[in-house]
Amino acid sequence: MNLISKSIRLILILSVFFAVPLQSVLNAMEIKHPPHAPHVVTGTIEEVTYSSLRIEGKYYDISHAVILSVRGIRLTKDQLKPGGEVEIWFDENEATSVIVENKHHNMKE
């Protein structure tokens, strides 16, 4: 028997002996960090600066974010205007994308 099958056999015996649910014992063997959920801010643009958007009085740095229409068309920061509805998606506190509703940006399609 290899080491893994001996370990599994020992875990099975111990789980029965100590009345520990087997599933919790096996889960403990495979501890994984859960994927972090993306954070999304939704709102109306109040102001556009060189590298940020102000939504509900708070500034969000979008200097590294991709700006897209809801159709997936890439936009430029110059096309963001006050009054536009946006979603800002964050990954680990950094804005990764800005999704803009088509009717609120200055884009010729």
mmCIF file of the C-alpha atoms, coordinates in Angstrom:
data_MODEL
# 
_entry.id   MODEL 
# 
loop_
_atom_site.group_PDB 
_atom_site.id 
_atom_site.type_symbol 
_atom_site.label_atom_id 
_atom_site.label_alt_id 
_atom_site.label_comp_id 
_atom_site.label_asym_id 
_atom_site.label_entity_id 
_atom_site.label_seq_id 
_atom_site.pdbx_PDB_ins_code 
_atom_site.Cartn_x 
_atom_site.Cartn_y 
_atom_site.Cartn_z 
_atom_site.occupancy 
_atom_site.B_iso_or_equiv 
_atom_site.pdbx_formal_charge 
_atom_site.auth_seq_id 
_atom_site.auth_comp_id 
_atom_site.auth_asym_id 
_atom_site.auth_atom_id 
_atom_site.pdbx_PDB_model_num 
ATOM 1   C CA . MET A 1 1   ? 0.000   0.000  0.000   1.00 0.00 ? 1   MET A CA 1 
ATOM 2   C CA . ASN A 1 2   ? 1.225   3.445  -0.764  1.00 0.00 ? 2   ASN A CA 1 
ATOM 3   C CA . LEU A 1 3   ? 1.294   6.259  1.764   1.00 0.00 ? 3   LEU A CA 1 
ATOM 4   C CA . ILE A 1 4   ? -1.881  7.940  0.465   1.00 0.00 ? 4   ILE A CA 1 
ATOM 5   C CA . SER A 1 5   ? -4.029  4.802  0.709   1.00 0.00 ? 5   SER A CA 1 
ATOM 6   C CA . LYS A 1 6   ? -2.657  4.127  4.204   1.00 0.00 ? 6   LYS A CA 1 
ATOM 7   C CA . SER A 1 7   ? -3.555  7.685  5.202   1.00 0.00 ? 7   SER A CA 1 
ATOM 8   C CA . ILE A 1 8   ? -7.072  7.346  3.830   1.00 0.00 ? 8   ILE A CA 1 
ATOM 9   C CA . ARG A 1 9   ? -7.542  4.023  5.626   1.00 0.00 ? 9   ARG A CA 1 
ATOM 10  C CA . LEU A 1 10  ? -6.352  5.594  8.895   1.00 0.00 ? 10  LEU A CA 1 
ATOM 11  C CA . ILE A 1 11  ? -8.722  8.541  8.428   1.00 0.00 ? 11  ILE A CA 1 
ATOM 12  C CA . LEU A 1 12  ? -11.654 6.192  7.794   1.00 0.00 ? 12  LEU A CA 1 
ATOM 13  C CA . ILE A 1 13  ? -10.885 4.163  10.913  1.00 0.00 ? 13  ILE A CA 1 
ATOM 14  C CA . LEU A 1 14  ? -10.431 7.265  13.050  1.00 0.00 ? 14  LEU A CA 1 
ATOM 15  C CA . SER A 1 15  ? -13.577 8.905  11.714  1.00 0.00 ? 15  SER A CA 1 
ATOM 16  C CA . VAL A 1 16  ? -15.662 5.868  12.634  1.00 0.00 ? 16  VAL A CA 1 
ATOM 17  C CA . PHE A 1 17  ? -13.936 5.516  15.999  1.00 0.00 ? 17  PHE A CA 1 
ATOM 18  C CA . PHE A 1 18  ? -14.375 9.163  16.982  1.00 0.00 ? 18  PHE A CA 1 
ATOM 19  C CA . ALA A 1 19  ? -17.798 9.479  15.294  1.00 0.00 ? 19  ALA A CA 1 
ATOM 20  C CA . VAL A 1 20  ? -16.516 12.360 13.205  1.00 0.00 ? 20  VAL A CA 1 
ATOM 21  C CA . PRO A 1 21  ? -18.427 12.825 9.973   1.00 0.00 ? 21  PRO A CA 1 
ATOM 22  C CA . LEU A 1 22  ? -16.277 11.490 7.140   1.00 0.00 ? 22  LEU A CA 1 
ATOM 23  C CA . GLN A 1 23  ? -17.076 14.387 4.835   1.00 0.00 ? 23  GLN A CA 1 
ATOM 24  C CA . SER A 1 24  ? -15.658 16.945 7.266   1.00 0.00 ? 24  SER A CA 1 
ATOM 25  C CA . VAL A 1 25  ? -12.489 14.877 7.681   1.00 0.00 ? 25  VAL A CA 1 
ATOM 26  C CA . LEU A 1 26  ? -11.995 14.584 3.923   1.00 0.00 ? 26  LEU A CA 1 
ATOM 27  C CA . ASN A 1 27  ? -12.730 18.286 3.450   1.00 0.00 ? 27  ASN A CA 1 
ATOM 28  C CA . ALA A 1 28  ? -10.056 19.126 5.981   1.00 0.00 ? 28  ALA A CA 1 
ATOM 29  C CA . MET A 1 29  ? -7.568  17.267 3.792   1.00 0.00 ? 29  MET A CA 1 
ATOM 30  C CA . GLU A 1 30  ? -8.304  19.602 0.890   1.00 0.00 ? 30  GLU A CA 1 
ATOM 31  C CA . ILE A 1 31  ? -8.355  23.050 2.455   1.00 0.00 ? 31  ILE A CA 1 
ATOM 32  C CA . LYS A 1 32  ? -8.688  25.598 -0.310  1.00 0.00 ? 32  LYS A CA 1 
ATOM 33  C CA . HIS A 1 33  ? -9.117  29.318 -0.148  1.00 0.00 ? 33  HIS A CA 1 
ATOM 34  C CA . PRO A 1 34  ? -12.505 30.210 -1.598  1.00 0.00 ? 34  PRO A CA 1 
ATOM 35  C CA . PRO A 1 35  ? -12.366 32.455 -4.641  1.00 0.00 ? 35  PRO A CA 1 
ATOM 36  C CA . HIS A 1 36  ? -13.038 36.048 -3.673  1.00 0.00 ? 36  HIS A CA 1 
ATOM 37  C CA . ALA A 1 37  ? -16.232 37.507 -4.956  1.00 0.00 ? 37  ALA A CA 1 
ATOM 38  C CA . PRO A 1 38  ? -15.914 40.508 -7.204  1.00 0.00 ? 38  PRO A CA 1 
ATOM 39  C CA . HIS A 1 39  ? -17.043 43.803 -5.747  1.00 0.00 ? 39  HIS A CA 1 
ATOM 40  C CA . VAL A 1 40  ? -19.287 45.967 -7.914  1.00 0.00 ? 40  VAL A CA 1 
ATOM 41  C CA . VAL A 1 41  ? -20.234 49.612 -7.494  1.00 0.00 ? 41  VAL A CA 1 
ATOM 42  C CA . THR A 1 42  ? -23.243 50.785 -9.493  1.00 0.00 ? 42  THR A CA 1 
ATOM 43  C CA . GLY A 1 43  ? -24.357 54.369 -9.890  1.00 0.00 ? 43  GLY A CA 1 
ATOM 44  C CA . THR A 1 44  ? -24.557 57.608 -11.814 1.00 0.00 ? 44  THR A CA 1 
ATOM 45  C CA . ILE A 1 45  ? -21.364 59.419 -12.776 1.00 0.00 ? 45  ILE A CA 1 
ATOM 46  C CA . GLU A 1 46  ? -21.212 62.771 -10.987 1.00 0.00 ? 46  GLU A CA 1 
ATOM 47  C CA . GLU A 1 47  ? -17.723 63.751 -12.177 1.00 0.00 ? 47  GLU A CA 1 
ATOM 48  C CA . VAL A 1 48  ? -14.988 62.386 -14.417 1.00 0.00 ? 48  VAL A CA 1 
ATOM 49  C CA . THR A 1 49  ? -11.383 63.277 -13.537 1.00 0.00 ? 49  THR A CA 1 
ATOM 50  C CA . TYR A 1 50  ? -8.058  62.330 -15.088 1.00 0.00 ? 50  TYR A CA 1 
ATOM 51  C CA . SER A 1 51  ? -8.037  58.892 -13.451 1.00 0.00 ? 51  SER A CA 1 
ATOM 52  C CA . SER A 1 52  ? -11.271 58.496 -11.499 1.00 0.00 ? 52  SER A CA 1 
ATOM 53  C CA . LEU A 1 53  ? -15.045 58.655 -11.421 1.00 0.00 ? 53  LEU A CA 1 
ATOM 54  C CA . ARG A 1 54  ? -17.115 60.191 -8.645  1.00 0.00 ? 54  ARG A CA 1 
ATOM 55  C CA . ILE A 1 55  ? -20.243 58.237 -7.805  1.00 0.00 ? 55  ILE A CA 1 
ATOM 56  C CA . GLU A 1 56  ? -22.423 59.235 -4.834  1.00 0.00 ? 56  GLU A CA 1 
ATOM 57  C CA . GLY A 1 57  ? -19.705 61.573 -3.587  1.00 0.00 ? 57  GLY A CA 1 
ATOM 58  C CA . LYS A 1 58  ? -16.953 58.949 -3.582  1.00 0.00 ? 58  LYS A CA 1 
ATOM 59  C CA . TYR A 1 59  ? -14.029 58.830 -6.037  1.00 0.00 ? 59  TYR A CA 1 
ATOM 60  C CA . TYR A 1 60  ? -13.060 55.521 -7.641  1.00 0.00 ? 60  TYR A CA 1 
ATOM 61  C CA . ASP A 1 61  ? -9.690  55.110 -9.333  1.00 0.00 ? 61  ASP A CA 1 
ATOM 62  C CA . ILE A 1 62  ? -10.239 53.688 -12.833 1.00 0.00 ? 62  ILE A CA 1 
ATOM 63  C CA . SER A 1 63  ? -6.732  54.279 -14.163 1.00 0.00 ? 63  SER A CA 1 
ATOM 64  C CA . HIS A 1 64  ? -6.157  50.555 -14.784 1.00 0.00 ? 64  HIS A CA 1 
ATOM 65  C CA . ALA A 1 65  ? -9.729  49.614 -15.714 1.00 0.00 ? 65  ALA A CA 1 
ATOM 66  C CA . VAL A 1 66  ? -11.026 48.594 -19.124 1.00 0.00 ? 66  VAL A CA 1 
ATOM 67  C CA . ILE A 1 67  ? -14.025 50.690 -20.151 1.00 0.00 ? 67  ILE A CA 1 
ATOM 68  C CA . LEU A 1 68  ? -16.746 48.850 -22.079 1.00 0.00 ? 68  LEU A CA 1 
ATOM 69  C CA . SER A 1 69  ? -20.277 49.424 -23.284 1.00 0.00 ? 69  SER A CA 1 
ATOM 70  C CA . VAL A 1 70  ? -22.899 46.878 -22.248 1.00 0.00 ? 70  VAL A CA 1 
ATOM 71  C CA . ARG A 1 71  ? -22.444 45.416 -25.745 1.00 0.00 ? 71  ARG A CA 1 
ATOM 72  C CA . GLY A 1 72  ? -18.770 44.777 -25.016 1.00 0.00 ? 72  GLY A CA 1 
ATOM 73  C CA . ILE A 1 73  ? -17.462 47.579 -27.227 1.00 0.00 ? 73  ILE A CA 1 
ATOM 74  C CA . ARG A 1 74  ? -14.291 49.129 -25.877 1.00 0.00 ? 74  ARG A CA 1 
ATOM 75  C CA . LEU A 1 75  ? -14.654 52.804 -24.950 1.00 0.00 ? 75  LEU A CA 1 
ATOM 76  C CA . THR A 1 76  ? -12.231 55.527 -23.949 1.00 0.00 ? 76  THR A CA 1 
ATOM 77  C CA . LYS A 1 77  ? -12.306 57.536 -20.742 1.00 0.00 ? 77  LYS A CA 1 
ATOM 78  C CA . ASP A 1 78  ? -13.219 60.594 -22.818 1.00 0.00 ? 78  ASP A CA 1 
ATOM 79  C CA . GLN A 1 79  ? -16.536 58.925 -23.596 1.00 0.00 ? 79  GLN A CA 1 
ATOM 80  C CA . LEU A 1 80  ? -17.519 58.840 -19.915 1.00 0.00 ? 80  LEU A CA 1 
ATOM 81  C CA . LYS A 1 81  ? -19.846 61.735 -19.076 1.00 0.00 ? 81  LYS A CA 1 
ATOM 82  C CA . PRO A 1 82  ? -21.618 62.961 -15.943 1.00 0.00 ? 82  PRO A CA 1 
ATOM 83  C CA . GLY A 1 83  ? -25.115 61.502 -15.825 1.00 0.00 ? 83  GLY A CA 1 
ATOM 84  C CA . GLY A 1 84  ? -24.007 58.176 -17.279 1.00 0.00 ? 84  GLY A CA 1 
ATOM 85  C CA . GLU A 1 85  ? -24.969 54.997 -15.466 1.00 0.00 ? 85  GLU A CA 1 
ATOM 86  C CA . VAL A 1 86  ? -22.013 52.684 -14.802 1.00 0.00 ? 86  VAL A CA 1 
ATOM 87  C CA . GLU A 1 87  ? -20.926 49.547 -13.017 1.00 0.00 ? 87  GLU A CA 1 
ATOM 88  C CA . ILE A 1 88  ? -17.358 49.526 -11.715 1.00 0.00 ? 88  ILE A CA 1 
ATOM 89  C CA . TRP A 1 89  ? -16.004 46.008 -11.147 1.00 0.00 ? 89  TRP A CA 1 
ATOM 90  C CA . PHE A 1 90  ? -13.199 45.508 -8.626  1.00 0.00 ? 90  PHE A CA 1 
ATOM 91  C CA . ASP A 1 91  ? -10.792 42.674 -7.998  1.00 0.00 ? 91  ASP A CA 1 
ATOM 92  C CA . GLU A 1 92  ? -8.842  42.913 -4.736  1.00 0.00 ? 92  GLU A CA 1 
ATOM 93  C CA . ASN A 1 93  ? -9.719  46.620 -4.330  1.00 0.00 ? 93  ASN A CA 1 
ATOM 94  C CA . GLU A 1 94  ? -8.555  47.591 -7.828  1.00 0.00 ? 94  GLU A CA 1 
ATOM 95  C CA . ALA A 1 95  ? -11.038 48.607 -10.510 1.00 0.00 ? 95  ALA A CA 1 
ATOM 96  C CA . THR A 1 96  ? -10.727 46.169 -13.403 1.00 0.00 ? 96  THR A CA 1 
ATOM 97  C CA . SER A 1 97  ? -13.593 47.289 -15.614 1.00 0.00 ? 97  SER A CA 1 
ATOM 98  C CA . VAL A 1 98  ? -16.203 49.975 -16.069 1.00 0.00 ? 98  VAL A CA 1 
ATOM 99  C CA . ILE A 1 99  ? -19.411 48.953 -17.832 1.00 0.00 ? 99  ILE A CA 1 
ATOM 100 C CA . VAL A 1 100 ? -21.335 51.886 -19.338 1.00 0.00 ? 100 VAL A CA 1 
ATOM 101 C CA . GLU A 1 101 ? -24.953 51.926 -20.481 1.00 0.00 ? 101 GLU A CA 1 
ATOM 102 C CA . ASN A 1 102 ? -25.008 52.793 -24.201 1.00 0.00 ? 102 ASN A CA 1 
ATOM 103 C CA . LYS A 1 103 ? -27.468 55.662 -23.949 1.00 0.00 ? 103 LYS A CA 1 
ATOM 104 C CA . HIS A 1 104 ? -25.193 57.626 -21.593 1.00 0.00 ? 104 HIS A CA 1 
ATOM 105 C CA . HIS A 1 105 ? -21.875 57.751 -23.406 1.00 0.00 ? 105 HIS A CA 1 
ATOM 106 C CA . ASN A 1 106 ? -20.743 59.741 -26.378 1.00 0.00 ? 106 ASN A CA 1 
ATOM 107 C CA . MET A 1 107 ? -20.060 56.999 -28.916 1.00 0.00 ? 107 MET A CA 1 
ATOM 108 C CA . LYS A 1 108 ? -20.891 56.662 -32.566 1.00 0.00 ? 108 LYS A CA 1 
ATOM 109 C CA . GLU A 1 109 ? -21.695 53.054 -33.413 1.00 0.00 ? 109 GLU A CA 1 
# 
